[in-house]
Amino acid sequence: MQIRAVRPDEYEAAGRVVLAAYQALPGDHMSGGYARELVDVARRAVEAEVLVAVDEAVLGCVTFVADDRSPWAEQLVAHESAIRMLAVDPAAQRRGVGQALLDACLQRAAQLGRSAVFLHSTPSMVAAHSLYLRTGFTRVPERDWFPLPEVPLWAFRLDLAQR
């Protein structure tokens, strides 16, 4: 498996992977046109960094947000990077794809000299929460967010200096 920047010819496949992973989750988190945002890898690749896990096909995808100046930054503070839309094809889950994508984002944040990596996750993303906690992220409830009343987003943060 290789982790690298998404190529334009992979935008559609990466978008399908992200959408499939999110659709497989329980709960009402796809409201407000979010499905269109999930599949729009081309836009994210211009406005942030999109990484894919590839092994003959796209297995997973993540959007890395370098800093708080990005249009993809949600509640970032100075010296933080963020992870958005980390998704693994449901057929490829439990094979280390999510961990490999997460590790690549942490490495990128360290290369940029960021002090921490921040992310939001829905309460139903239980497998992702295990991945984040195992990697050293901690919950920061004071930074939880409700973009819509029916969509709670839990905040997680990893201090890179403690890694």
DSSP file (Angstrom, degrees, kcal/mol; ACC not computed):
  #  RESIDUE AA STRUCTURE BP1 BP2  ACC     N-H-->O    O-->H-N    N-H-->O    O-->H-N    TCO  KAPPA ALPHA  PHI   PSI    X-CA   Y-CA   Z-CA
    1    1 A M              0   0    0      0, 0.0     2,-0.4     0, 0.0    54,-0.2   0.000 360.0 360.0 360.0 137.8    0.0    0.0    0.0
    2    2 A Q  E     -A   54   0A   0     52,-2.7    52,-2.9     2,-0.0     2,-0.5  -0.939 360.0-153.9-117.9 137.9    1.2    3.5   -0.9
    3    3 A I  E     +A   53   0A   0     -2,-0.4     2,-0.3    50,-0.2    50,-0.2  -0.956  38.7 131.7-109.1 125.5    0.2    6.8    0.7
    4    4 A R  E     -A   52   0A   0     48,-2.1    48,-3.1    -2,-0.5     2,-0.1  -0.954  59.6 -62.3-159.8 173.1    0.6    9.8   -1.6
    5    5 A A  E     -A   51   0A   0     -2,-0.3    46,-0.3    46,-0.2     2,-0.1  -0.404  61.5-104.3 -64.0 141.3   -1.1   12.9   -2.9
    6    6 A V        -     0   0    0     44,-2.4    44,-0.1    -2,-0.1    -1,-0.1  -0.385  32.0-136.8 -65.9 144.2   -4.2   12.2   -4.9
    7    7 A R    >>  -     0   0    0      1,-0.1     3,-2.6    -3,-0.1     4,-0.5  -0.747  21.9-112.7 -99.8 152.7   -3.9   12.5   -8.7
    8    8 A P  G >4 S+     0   0    0      0, 0.0     3,-1.1     0, 0.0     4,-0.4   0.846 117.7  58.4 -53.6 -35.3   -6.6   14.2  -10.8
    9    9 A D  G 34 S+     0   0    0      1,-0.2     4,-0.2     2,-0.1     3,-0.0   0.567 106.4  51.2 -72.8  -4.7   -7.5   10.9  -12.4
   10   10 A E  G <> S+     0   0    0     -3,-2.6     4,-3.0     2,-0.1     5,-0.3   0.438  79.1  96.9-106.8  -3.1   -8.3    9.5   -8.9
   11   11 A Y  H <X S+     0   0    0     -3,-1.1     4,-2.5    -4,-0.5    30,-0.3   0.918  86.7  45.7 -53.9 -48.1  -10.6   12.3   -7.7
   12   12 A E  H  > S+     0   0    0     -4,-0.4     4,-2.2     2,-0.2    -1,-0.2   0.931 114.7  46.3 -64.0 -46.7  -13.7   10.5   -8.6
   13   13 A A  H  > S+     0   0    0     -4,-0.2     4,-2.0     1,-0.2    -1,-0.2   0.907 113.1  50.0 -63.5 -41.7  -12.6    7.2   -7.1
   14   14 A A  H  X S+     0   0    0     -4,-3.0     4,-2.3     1,-0.2    -1,-0.2   0.908 109.7  51.5 -63.9 -41.0  -11.4    8.9   -3.9
   15   15 A G  H  X S+     0   0    0     -4,-2.5     4,-2.6    -5,-0.3    -1,-0.2   0.894 108.3  51.5 -61.8 -40.3  -14.8   10.7   -3.6
   16   16 A R  H  X S+     0   0    0     -4,-2.2     4,-2.6     2,-0.2    -1,-0.2   0.896 109.4  50.6 -63.3 -39.7  -16.6    7.4   -4.0
   17   17 A V  H  X S+     0   0    0     -4,-2.0     4,-2.3     2,-0.2    -2,-0.2   0.934 111.7  46.9 -63.3 -46.3  -14.5    5.9   -1.2
   18   18 A V  H  X S+     0   0    0     -4,-2.3     4,-2.2     1,-0.2     5,-0.2   0.938 114.2  47.2 -62.3 -46.8  -15.2    8.9    1.2
   19   19 A L  H  X S+     0   0    0     -4,-2.6     4,-2.8     1,-0.2     5,-0.2   0.925 111.7  50.3 -61.4 -45.4  -18.9    8.8    0.4
   20   20 A A  H  X S+     0   0    0     -4,-2.6     4,-1.4     1,-0.2    -1,-0.2   0.903 110.6  49.8 -61.0 -41.7  -19.2    5.0    0.9
   21   21 A A  H  < S+     0   0    0     -4,-2.3     4,-0.3     1,-0.2    -1,-0.2   0.915 114.6  43.7 -64.7 -42.6  -17.4    5.2    4.2
   22   22 A Y  H >< S+     0   0    0     -4,-2.2     3,-1.1     1,-0.2    -2,-0.2   0.869 110.8  54.2 -71.5 -36.8  -19.6    8.0    5.5
   23   23 A Q  H 3< S+     0   0    0     -4,-2.8    -1,-0.2     1,-0.2    -2,-0.2   0.781 101.2  61.2 -67.3 -25.6  -22.8    6.4    4.2
   24   24 A A  T 3< S+     0   0    0     -4,-1.4    -1,-0.2    -5,-0.2    -2,-0.2   0.614  88.0  93.9 -75.7 -12.0  -21.9    3.2    6.1
   25   25 A L  S <  S-     0   0    0     -3,-1.1     4,-0.2    -4,-0.3     2,-0.1  -0.526  78.9-119.0 -81.3 146.7  -22.0    5.1    9.4
   26   26 A P  S    S+     0   0    0      0, 0.0    98,-0.2     0, 0.0    -1,-0.1  -0.410  70.0  47.0 -75.4 161.5  -25.2    5.2   11.6
   27   27 A G  S    S-     0   0    0      1,-0.1     2,-1.0    -2,-0.1     3,-0.2  -0.215  94.2 -66.6 100.4 171.9  -26.9    8.4   12.3
   28   28 A D  S    S+     0   0    0    122,-0.3     3,-0.1     1,-0.2    -1,-0.1  -0.740  76.0 124.8-103.9  82.8  -28.0   11.6   10.5
   29   29 A H        +     0   0    0     -2,-1.0    -1,-0.2    -4,-0.2   122,-0.1   0.284  54.8  75.8-121.5   7.1  -24.7   13.2    9.4
   30   30 A M      > +     0   0    0     -3,-0.2     5,-0.6     4,-0.1     3,-0.4   0.173  69.4 118.9-105.8  16.3  -25.3   13.5    5.7
   31   31 A S  T > 5 +     0   0    0      1,-0.2     3,-1.0     2,-0.2   117,-0.0  -0.233  55.7  37.8 -79.5 170.0  -27.7   16.5    5.8
   32   32 A G  T 3 5S-     0   0    0      1,-0.2    -1,-0.2     2,-0.1    -2,-0.0   0.762 131.1 -58.9  66.1  28.6  -27.3   19.9    4.3
   33   33 A G  T >>5S+     0   0    0     -3,-0.4     4,-1.3     3,-0.1     3,-0.5   0.682  91.7 142.1  78.0  16.4  -25.6   18.7    1.0
   34   34 A Y  H <>5 +     0   0    0     -3,-1.0     4,-2.5    -4,-0.3     5,-0.2   0.836  64.3  62.8 -63.3 -31.8  -22.7   17.1    2.9
   35   35 A A  H 3><S+     0   0    0     -5,-0.6     4,-1.8     1,-0.2    -1,-0.2   0.909 102.1  50.7 -59.5 -41.2  -22.6   14.2    0.4
   36   36 A R  H <> S+     0   0    0     -3,-0.5     4,-0.8     1,-0.2    -1,-0.2   0.891 110.8  49.3 -62.9 -38.1  -21.7   16.6   -2.4
   37   37 A E  H >< S+     0   0    0     -4,-1.3     3,-0.5     1,-0.2    -2,-0.2   0.888 107.8  54.6 -67.5 -38.9  -18.9   18.0   -0.2
   38   38 A L  H 3< S+     0   0    0     -4,-2.5    -1,-0.2     1,-0.2    -2,-0.2   0.882 111.0  43.8 -62.9 -39.6  -17.6   14.5    0.5
   39   39 A V  H 3< S+     0   0    0     -4,-1.8     2,-2.1     1,-0.2     3,-0.3   0.600  87.6  95.1 -83.9  -9.5  -17.2   13.6   -3.1
   40   40 A D    <X  +     0   0    0     -4,-0.8     4,-1.7    -3,-0.5    -1,-0.2  -0.393  38.8 147.7 -84.1  64.5  -15.7   16.9   -4.2
   41   41 A V  H  >  +     0   0    0     -2,-2.1     4,-2.6   -30,-0.3    -1,-0.2   0.831  65.1  64.3 -65.8 -34.2  -12.1   15.8   -3.9
   42   42 A A  H  > S+     0   0    0     -3,-0.3     4,-0.9     1,-0.2    -1,-0.2   0.923 104.7  45.0 -58.6 -45.0  -11.1   18.1   -6.8
   43   43 A R  H >> S+     0   0    0      1,-0.2     4,-2.1     2,-0.2     3,-0.8   0.938 113.4  49.3 -64.7 -46.2  -12.0   21.2   -4.8
   44   44 A R  H 3X S+     0   0    0     -4,-1.7     4,-2.1     1,-0.2    -2,-0.2   0.861 105.3  58.5 -62.4 -34.6  -10.2   19.9   -1.6
   45   45 A A  H 3< S+     0   0    0     -4,-2.6    -1,-0.2     1,-0.2    -2,-0.2   0.767 110.9  42.8 -67.5 -24.6   -7.1   19.0   -3.6
   46   46 A V  H << S+     0   0    0     -4,-0.9    -2,-0.2    -3,-0.8    -1,-0.2   0.844 122.4  36.8 -84.2 -38.1   -6.9   22.7   -4.6
   47   47 A E  H  < S+     0   0    0     -4,-2.1    25,-0.3    -5,-0.1     2,-0.2   0.528 132.0   0.1 -96.8  -8.5   -7.7   24.2   -1.2
   48   48 A A  S  < S-     0   0    0     -4,-2.1     2,-0.5    -5,-0.2    17,-0.2  -0.732  90.0 -76.2-152.8-161.2   -5.9   21.7    1.0
   49   49 A E  E     - B   0  64A   0     15,-2.3    15,-3.7    -2,-0.2     2,-0.5  -0.974  37.7-162.1-115.8 126.3   -3.8   18.5    0.7
   50   50 A V  E     - B   0  63A   0     -2,-0.5   -44,-2.4    13,-0.2     2,-0.3  -0.937   6.8-168.9-111.1 124.3   -5.6   15.3   -0.2
   51   51 A L  E     -AB   5  62A   0     11,-2.6    11,-2.2    -2,-0.5     2,-0.3  -0.846   2.0-163.2-109.4 146.8   -3.8   12.0    0.5
   52   52 A V  E     -AB   4  61A   0    -48,-3.1   -48,-2.1    -2,-0.3     2,-0.5  -0.937  18.3-136.6-127.0 152.8   -4.9    8.6   -0.7
   53   53 A A  E     -AB   3  60A   0      7,-2.1     6,-3.3    -2,-0.3     7,-1.2  -0.952  33.3-173.0-103.0 123.5   -4.0    5.1    0.2
   54   54 A V  E     +AB   2  58A   0    -52,-2.9   -52,-2.7    -2,-0.5     4,-0.2  -0.965  29.0 158.2-127.9 134.8   -3.6    3.1   -3.0
   55   55 A D  S    S-     0   0    0      2,-2.3     2,-0.5    -2,-0.4    -2,-0.0  -0.611  94.0 -45.5-149.3  83.1   -3.0   -0.6   -3.6
   56   56 A E  S    S+     0   0    0     -2,-0.1     2,-0.3     3,-0.0    -2,-0.1  -0.090 140.1  30.6  73.9 -32.7   -4.2   -1.2   -7.2
   57   57 A A  S    S-     0   0    0     -2,-0.5    -2,-2.3    -4,-0.0     2,-0.6  -0.919 104.7 -81.4-141.6 167.2   -7.2    0.9   -6.3
   58   58 A V  E     +B   54   0A   0     -2,-0.3    -4,-0.2    -4,-0.2     3,-0.1  -0.636  44.9 172.6 -73.7 119.2   -8.0    3.8   -3.9
   59   59 A L  E     -     0   0A   0     -6,-3.3    30,-3.3    -2,-0.6     2,-0.3   0.710  61.7  -1.4 -98.4 -27.4   -8.5    2.3   -0.5
   60   60 A G  E     -BC  53  88A   0     -7,-1.2    -7,-2.1    28,-0.3     2,-0.3  -0.978  56.1-158.7-160.8 166.9   -8.7    5.4    1.6
   61   61 A C  E     -BC  52  87A   0     26,-2.6    26,-2.8    -2,-0.3     2,-0.3  -0.993   6.6-179.2-153.1 147.6   -8.6    9.2    1.5
   62   62 A V  E     -B   51   0A   0    -11,-2.2   -11,-2.6    -2,-0.3     2,-0.6  -0.990  22.0-135.9-149.0 147.1   -7.9   12.0    3.9
   63   63 A T  E     -BC  50  84A   0     21,-2.9    21,-2.9    -2,-0.3     2,-0.5  -0.932  18.5-156.8-105.2 121.5   -7.8   15.8    3.7
   64   64 A F  E     -BC  49  83A   0    -15,-3.7   -15,-2.3    -2,-0.6     2,-0.6  -0.870   1.3-158.1 -99.8 125.3   -4.9   17.4    5.5
   65   65 A V  E     - C   0  82A   0     17,-2.8    17,-2.7    -2,-0.5   -17,-0.1  -0.914   2.3-158.9-106.5 112.8   -5.4   21.1    6.4
   66   66 A A        -     0   0    0     -2,-0.6     2,-0.3    15,-0.2    -1,-0.1   0.858  61.2 -23.5 -64.7 -39.5   -2.1   22.8    6.9
   67   67 A D  S >  S-     0   0    0     14,-0.1     3,-1.5    12,-0.0    14,-0.1  -0.925  74.4 -76.1-161.9-177.5   -3.2   25.7    9.1
   68   68 A D  T 3  S+     0   0    0     -2,-0.3     8,-0.1     1,-0.3     7,-0.1   0.492 114.4  70.0 -73.6  -3.2   -5.9   28.0   10.2
   69   69 A R  T 3  S+     0   0    0      3,-0.0    -1,-0.3     2,-0.0    -3,-0.0   0.592  76.9 102.4 -87.0 -11.3   -5.8   30.1    7.0
   70   70 A S  S X  S-     0   0    0     -3,-1.5     3,-1.6     1,-0.1   -22,-0.1  -0.418  78.2-129.5 -72.5 144.6   -7.2   27.2    4.9
   71   71 A P  T 3  S+     0   0    0      0, 0.0    -1,-0.1     0, 0.0   -23,-0.1   0.662 111.1  59.0 -64.9 -13.3  -10.9   27.4    3.9
   72   72 A W  T 3  S+     0   0    0    -25,-0.3     2,-0.4   -28,-0.1    -7,-0.1   0.409  78.6 113.9 -94.5   0.6  -11.1   23.8    5.3
   73   73 A A    <   -     0   0    0     -3,-1.6     2,-0.5    -6,-0.1    -5,-0.0  -0.600  45.4-171.1 -75.1 126.1  -10.0   24.9    8.8
   74   74 A E  S    S-     0   0    0     -2,-0.4    -2,-0.0     1,-0.1    -6,-0.0  -0.957  71.6 -25.2-120.5 110.7  -12.7   24.4   11.3
   75   75 A Q  S    S+     0   0    0     -2,-0.5     2,-0.2     1,-0.2    -1,-0.1   0.740  90.1 159.8  61.7  26.4  -12.0   25.9   14.7
   76   76 A L        -     0   0    0     -8,-0.1     2,-0.3    -9,-0.1    -1,-0.2  -0.518  25.4-153.6 -75.8 147.4   -8.2   25.7   14.2
   77   77 A V    >   -     0   0    0     -2,-0.2     3,-1.6     1,-0.2    -9,-0.2  -0.717  40.3 -63.6-111.5 169.4   -6.0   27.8   16.4
   78   78 A A  T 3  S+     0   0    0     -2,-0.3    -1,-0.2     1,-0.2     3,-0.1  -0.176 120.3  19.0 -53.6 141.9   -2.5   29.1   15.5
   79   79 A H  T 3  S+     0   0    0      1,-0.3    36,-2.9    36,-0.1    37,-1.2   0.539 100.0 114.0  74.3  11.2    0.2   26.4   15.1
   80   80 A E  E <   - d   0 116A   0     -3,-1.6     2,-0.3    34,-0.2    -1,-0.3  -0.832  47.3-160.8-107.9 150.6   -2.3   23.6   14.5
   81   81 A S  E     - d   0 117A   0     35,-2.2    37,-2.5    -2,-0.3     2,-0.3  -0.739  17.2-143.6-111.1 170.3   -3.0   21.5   11.5
   82   82 A A  E     -Cd  65 118A   0    -17,-2.7   -17,-2.8    -2,-0.3     2,-0.4  -0.929   9.2-141.4-136.5 160.7   -6.2   19.5   10.9
   83   83 A I  E     -C   64   0A   0     35,-1.7    37,-0.5    -2,-0.3     2,-0.4  -0.983  23.9-176.5-119.4 132.1   -7.5   16.3    9.5
   84   84 A R  E     +C   63   0A   0    -21,-2.9   -21,-2.9    -2,-0.4    37,-0.1  -0.968  57.6   0.1-129.2 145.2  -10.8   16.2    7.6
   85   85 A M  E     -     0   0A   0     -2,-0.4     2,-0.5     1,-0.2    -1,-0.1   0.823  66.1-176.2  52.5  44.5  -12.8   13.5    6.1
   86   86 A L  E     +     0   0A   0    -24,-0.2     2,-0.4   -23,-0.1   -24,-0.2  -0.625  17.7 167.7 -69.2 121.2  -10.5   10.5    6.9
   87   87 A A  E     -C   61   0A   0    -26,-2.8   -26,-2.6    -2,-0.5     2,-0.4  -0.999  27.1-163.9-145.1 141.6  -12.3    7.6    5.2
   88   88 A V  E     -C   60   0A   0     -2,-0.4   -28,-0.3   -28,-0.2     5,-0.1  -0.986  39.3-101.2-124.6 135.2  -11.5    4.0    4.3
   89   89 A D    >>  -     0   0    0    -30,-3.3     3,-2.5    -2,-0.4     4,-0.5  -0.297  33.7-125.3 -49.8 129.4  -13.4    2.0    1.8
   90   90 A P  G >4 S+     0   0    0      0, 0.0     3,-0.8     0, 0.0    -1,-0.2   0.821 111.3  56.0 -51.8 -32.3  -15.7   -0.3    3.9
   91   91 A A  G 34 S+     0   0    0      1,-0.2    -2,-0.1   -32,-0.0   -32,-0.0   0.653 110.5  45.2 -73.9 -14.6  -14.2   -3.3    2.1
   92   92 A A  G X4 S+     0   0    0     -3,-2.5     3,-0.7   -33,-0.2     5,-0.4   0.314  84.5 123.7-110.6   6.3  -10.7   -2.3    3.1
   93   93 A Q  T <<  +     0   0    0     -3,-0.8   -33,-0.0    -4,-0.5    -4,-0.0  -0.308  64.6  32.3 -70.7 154.7  -11.3   -1.5    6.8
   94   94 A R  T 3  S+     0   0    0      1,-0.0    -1,-0.2    -2,-0.0    -3,-0.0   0.721  91.8 100.0  72.2  25.2   -9.3   -3.2    9.5
   95   95 A R  S <  S-     0   0    0     -3,-0.7    -2,-0.1     0, 0.0    -1,-0.0   0.248 102.7 -97.7-120.2   9.3   -6.2   -3.5    7.3
   96   96 A G  S  > S+     0   0    0      3,-0.0     4,-2.2     4,-0.0     5,-0.2   0.522  87.9 123.7  89.2   5.4   -4.3   -0.5    8.6
   97   97 A V  H  > S+     0   0    0     -5,-0.4     4,-2.3     2,-0.2     5,-0.2   0.939  74.5  47.6 -66.2 -47.4   -5.3    1.9    5.9
   98   98 A G  H  > S+     0   0    0      1,-0.2     4,-2.6     2,-0.2    -1,-0.2   0.908 112.4  49.8 -60.9 -43.0   -6.7    4.5    8.4
   99   99 A Q  H  > S+     0   0    0      2,-0.2     4,-2.9     1,-0.2    -1,-0.2   0.908 110.0  50.9 -62.6 -42.1   -3.6    4.4   10.6
  100  100 A A  H  X S+     0   0    0     -4,-2.2     4,-1.9     2,-0.2    -2,-0.2   0.909 112.5  45.9 -64.2 -41.7   -1.3    4.8    7.5
  101  101 A L  H  X S+     0   0    0     -4,-2.3     4,-1.8     2,-0.2    -2,-0.2   0.915 113.9  49.0 -65.6 -43.0   -3.3    7.9    6.4
  102  102 A L  H  X S+     0   0    0     -4,-2.6     4,-2.3     1,-0.2    -2,-0.2   0.929 110.1  50.9 -62.3 -45.8   -3.3    9.3    9.9
  103  103 A D  H  X S+     0   0    0     -4,-2.9     4,-2.4     1,-0.2    -1,-0.2   0.882 107.4  53.7 -60.1 -38.9    0.4    8.8   10.3
  104  104 A A  H  X S+     0   0    0     -4,-1.9     4,-2.1     1,-0.2    -1,-0.2   0.886 109.2  48.9 -64.2 -38.1    1.1   10.5    7.0
  105  105 A C  H  X S+     0   0    0     -4,-1.8     4,-2.5     2,-0.2    -2,-0.2   0.903 110.7  49.8 -67.3 -41.0   -0.9   13.5    8.2
  106  106 A L  H  X S+     0   0    0     -4,-2.3     4,-2.2     1,-0.2    -2,-0.2   0.904 111.4  49.5 -64.4 -40.4    1.0   13.6   11.5
  107  107 A Q  H  X S+     0   0    0     -4,-2.4     4,-2.4     2,-0.2    -1,-0.2   0.907 110.6  50.1 -64.1 -41.3    4.3   13.5    9.7
  108  108 A R  H  X S+     0   0    0     -4,-2.1     4,-1.7     2,-0.2    -2,-0.2   0.913 109.6  50.7 -64.6 -42.4    3.2   16.3    7.4
  109  109 A A  H  <>S+     0   0    0     -4,-2.5     5,-2.5     1,-0.2     4,-0.3   0.907 110.8  49.2 -61.8 -41.5    2.2   18.5   10.3
  110  110 A A  H ><5S+     0   0    0     -4,-2.2     3,-1.5     1,-0.2    -2,-0.2   0.906 107.5  54.5 -64.5 -41.7    5.5   17.8   12.0
  111  111 A Q  H 3<5S+     0   0    0     -4,-2.4    -1,-0.2     1,-0.3    -2,-0.2   0.857 108.2  50.3 -58.7 -35.1    7.3   18.7    8.7
  112  112 A L  T 3<5S-     0   0    0     -4,-1.7    -1,-0.3    -5,-0.2    -2,-0.2   0.467 117.6-114.8 -83.2  -2.2    5.5   22.0    8.7
  113  113 A G  T < 5 +     0   0    0     -3,-1.5    -3,-0.2    -4,-0.3    -2,-0.1   0.726  57.6 161.3  76.9  21.8    6.5   22.7   12.3
  114  114 A R      < -     0   0    0     -5,-2.5    -1,-0.2    -6,-0.2   -34,-0.2  -0.431  37.4-146.0 -74.4 151.5    2.9   22.6   13.7
  115  115 A S  S    S+     0   0    0    -36,-2.9    45,-2.1     1,-0.2    46,-0.7   0.697  74.3   6.1 -89.5 -20.8    2.5   22.0   17.4
  116  116 A A  E     -dE  80 159A   0    -37,-1.2   -35,-2.2    43,-0.3     2,-0.4  -0.979  58.5-131.2-157.0 163.4   -0.7   19.9   17.2
  117  117 A V  E     -dE  81 158A   0     41,-2.1    41,-2.7    -2,-0.3     2,-0.3  -0.991  27.1-168.9-123.4 134.0   -3.2   18.2   15.0
  118  118 A F  E     +dE  82 157A   0    -37,-2.5   -35,-1.7    -2,-0.4     2,-0.3  -0.872   9.9 165.5-123.2 150.5   -6.9   18.8   15.5
  119  119 A L  E     - E   0 156A   0     37,-2.1    37,-2.5    -2,-0.3     2,-0.3  -0.987  26.1-134.5-157.9 161.5  -10.0   17.1   14.2
  120  120 A H  E     + E   0 155A   0    -37,-0.5     2,-0.3    -2,-0.3    35,-0.2  -0.903  23.2 180.0-115.5 150.7  -13.7   16.7   14.6
  121  121 A S  E     - E   0 154A   0     33,-2.0    33,-3.6    -2,-0.3    -2,-0.0  -0.993  28.5-114.2-148.3 145.2  -15.6   13.4   14.5
  122  122 A T    >   -     0   0    0     -2,-0.3     3,-1.8    31,-0.2    31,-0.2  -0.478  32.5-113.5 -77.5 155.0  -19.2   12.4   14.9
  123  123 A P  T 3  S+     0   0    0      0, 0.0    -1,-0.1     0, 0.0     6,-0.1   0.781 114.5  62.0 -57.8 -26.7  -20.2   10.3   17.9
  124  124 A S  T 3  S+     0   0    0      1,-0.2     2,-1.8   -98,-0.2     3,-0.3   0.587  77.3  90.1 -77.9  -8.7  -21.0    7.3   15.6
  125  125 A M    <>  +     0   0    0     -3,-1.8     4,-2.2     1,-0.2    -1,-0.2  -0.359  48.4 152.1 -85.3  59.3  -17.4    7.0   14.3
  126  126 A V  H  >  +     0   0    0     -2,-1.8     4,-2.0     1,-0.2    -1,-0.2   0.874  67.5  51.0 -61.5 -43.2  -16.4    4.6   17.1
  127  127 A A  H  > S+     0   0    0     -3,-0.3     4,-1.9     1,-0.2    -1,-0.2   0.902 110.7  50.2 -63.6 -39.3  -13.7    2.8   15.1
  128  128 A A  H  > S+     0   0    0      1,-0.2     4,-2.8     2,-0.2    -2,-0.2   0.903 106.8  54.9 -64.5 -40.6  -12.1    6.2   14.2
  129  129 A H  H  X S+     0   0    0     -4,-2.2     4,-2.8     1,-0.2     5,-0.2   0.911 107.0  50.6 -59.9 -41.6  -12.2    7.2   17.9
  130  130 A S  H  X S+     0   0    0     -4,-2.0     4,-2.5     1,-0.2    -1,-0.2   0.917 110.9  49.5 -60.8 -43.1  -10.3    4.1   18.8
  131  131 A L  H  X S+     0   0    0     -4,-1.9     4,-1.6     2,-0.2    -2,-0.2   0.934 112.8  46.6 -60.4 -48.1   -7.7    4.9   16.1
  132  132 A Y  H  X>S+     0   0    0     -4,-2.8     5,-2.5     1,-0.2     4,-0.8   0.931 114.4  45.9 -62.9 -46.7   -7.3    8.5   17.4
  133  133 A L  H ><5S+     0   0    0     -4,-2.8     3,-0.8     1,-0.2    -1,-0.2   0.900 111.4  52.4 -65.6 -40.5   -7.0    7.5   21.0
  134  134 A R  H 3<5S+     0   0    0     -4,-2.5    -1,-0.2    -5,-0.2    -2,-0.2   0.832 108.4  52.5 -61.4 -32.7   -4.5    4.7   20.3
  135  135 A T  H 3<5S-     0   0    0     -4,-1.6    -1,-0.2    -5,-0.2    -2,-0.2   0.617 128.9 -95.1 -81.6 -14.1   -2.4    7.2   18.3
  136  136 A G  T <<5S+     0   0    0     -3,-0.8    23,-0.3    -4,-0.8    -3,-0.2   0.419  75.0 141.6 115.4  -0.3   -2.3    9.7   21.2
  137  137 A F      < -     0   0    0     -5,-2.5     2,-0.3    -6,-0.2    -1,-0.3  -0.386  34.3-154.4 -66.7 150.9   -5.2   12.1   20.5
  138  138 A T  E     -F  157   0A   0     19,-2.5    19,-2.3    -2,-0.1     2,-0.2  -0.932  21.5-104.9-123.4 153.0   -7.2   13.3   23.5
  139  139 A R  E     -F  156   0A   0     -2,-0.3    17,-0.3    17,-0.2     3,-0.1  -0.549  26.2-169.5 -73.2 139.1  -10.8   14.5   23.6
  140  140 A V    >   +     0   0    0     15,-2.2     3,-2.6    -2,-0.2    15,-0.2  -0.712   6.8 178.4-127.3  79.5  -11.2   18.2   24.0
  141  141 A P  G >  S+     0   0    0      0, 0.0     3,-1.8     0, 0.0    -1,-0.1   0.754  74.5  70.1 -57.5 -26.7  -14.9   18.6   24.7
  142  142 A E  G 3  S+     0   0    0      1,-0.3    -3,-0.0    -3,-0.1    -2,-0.0   0.669 101.1  48.4 -66.5 -12.7  -14.6   22.4   25.1
  143  143 A R  G <  S+     0   0    0     -3,-2.6    -1,-0.3    12,-0.1    13,-0.1   0.244  81.3 128.7-109.4  11.4  -14.0   22.5   21.3
  144  144 A D    <   -     0   0    0     -3,-1.8     2,-0.3    11,-0.1    10,-0.2  -0.266  43.2-157.4 -59.8 157.1  -16.9   20.3   20.3
  145  145 A W  E     -G  153   0B   0      8,-2.5     8,-2.9     3,-0.0     3,-0.1  -0.993  23.7-156.5-145.3 145.0  -19.1   21.8   17.6
  146  146 A F  E     +     0   0B   0     -2,-0.3     4,-0.0     6,-0.2    -2,-0.0  -0.794  14.2 173.8-121.0  85.3  -22.7   21.5   16.3
  147  147 A P  E    S+     0   0B   0      0, 0.0    -1,-0.1     0, 0.0     3,-0.0   0.836  84.6  14.9 -62.1 -29.4  -22.7   22.8   12.7
  148  148 A L  E >  S-G  151   0B   0      3,-0.7     3,-2.3    -3,-0.1    -3,-0.0  -0.972  88.8-114.1-135.7 149.1  -26.3   21.6   12.6
  149  149 A P  T 3  S+     0   0    0      0, 0.0    -1,-0.0     0, 0.0     0, 0.0   0.834 118.2  46.2 -54.1 -33.5  -28.4   20.8   15.7
  150  150 A E  T 3  S+     0   0    0      1,-0.2  -122,-0.3    -4,-0.0  -119,-0.0   0.397 103.7  70.7 -90.5   4.2  -28.6   17.1   14.7
  151  151 A V  E <   -G  148   0B   0     -3,-2.3    -3,-0.7  -124,-0.1     2,-0.3  -0.783  62.8-174.7-125.5  88.2  -24.9   16.8   13.9
  152  152 A P  E     -     0   0B   0      0, 0.0     2,-0.5     0, 0.0    -6,-0.2  -0.645   8.5-158.5 -79.2 138.2  -22.7   16.9   17.0
  153  153 A L  E     -G  145   0B   0     -8,-2.9    -8,-2.5    -2,-0.3     2,-0.3  -0.973   5.8-147.8-119.8 120.5  -18.9   16.9   16.2
  154  154 A W  E     -E  121   0A   0    -33,-3.6   -33,-2.0    -2,-0.5     2,-0.4  -0.659  16.2-131.4 -86.4 140.2  -16.6   15.8   18.9
  155  155 A A  E     -E  120   0A   0     -2,-0.3   -15,-2.2   -35,-0.2     2,-0.3  -0.739  23.8-179.3 -97.2 139.9  -13.1   17.4   19.1
  156  156 A F  E     -EF 119 139A   0    -37,-2.5   -37,-2.1    -2,-0.4     2,-0.3  -0.974   3.2-172.8-132.7 147.1   -9.8   15.5   19.3
  157  157 A R  E     -EF 118 138A   0    -19,-2.3   -19,-2.5    -2,-0.3     2,-0.5  -1.000  12.2-159.2-144.7 141.0   -6.3   17.0   19.5
  158  158 A L  E     -E  117   0A   0    -41,-2.7   -41,-2.1    -2,-0.3     2,-0.7  -0.982  15.1-144.3-120.9 120.2   -2.8   15.5   19.5
  159  159 A D  E >   -E  116   0A   0     -2,-0.5     3,-1.2   -23,-0.3   -43,-0.3  -0.750   9.4-156.7 -81.1 113.2    0.1   17.5   20.9
  160  160 A L  G >  S+     0   0    0    -45,-2.1     3,-1.1    -2,-0.7   -44,-0.2   0.758  88.0  64.8 -67.6 -24.5    3.0   16.7   18.6
  161  161 A A  G 3  S+     0   0    0    -46,-0.7    -1,-0.3     1,-0.2   -45,-0.1   0.767 102.2  50.2 -68.4 -24.3    5.6   17.6   21.2
  162  162 A Q  G <         0   0    0     -3,-1.2    -1,-0.2     1,-0.2    -2,-0.2   0.350 360.0 360.0 -93.7   5.2    4.3   14.7   23.4
  163  163 A R    <         0   0    0     -3,-1.1    -1,-0.2    -4,-0.2    -2,-0.1   0.448 360.0 360.0 -89.1 360.0    4.5   12.2   20.6
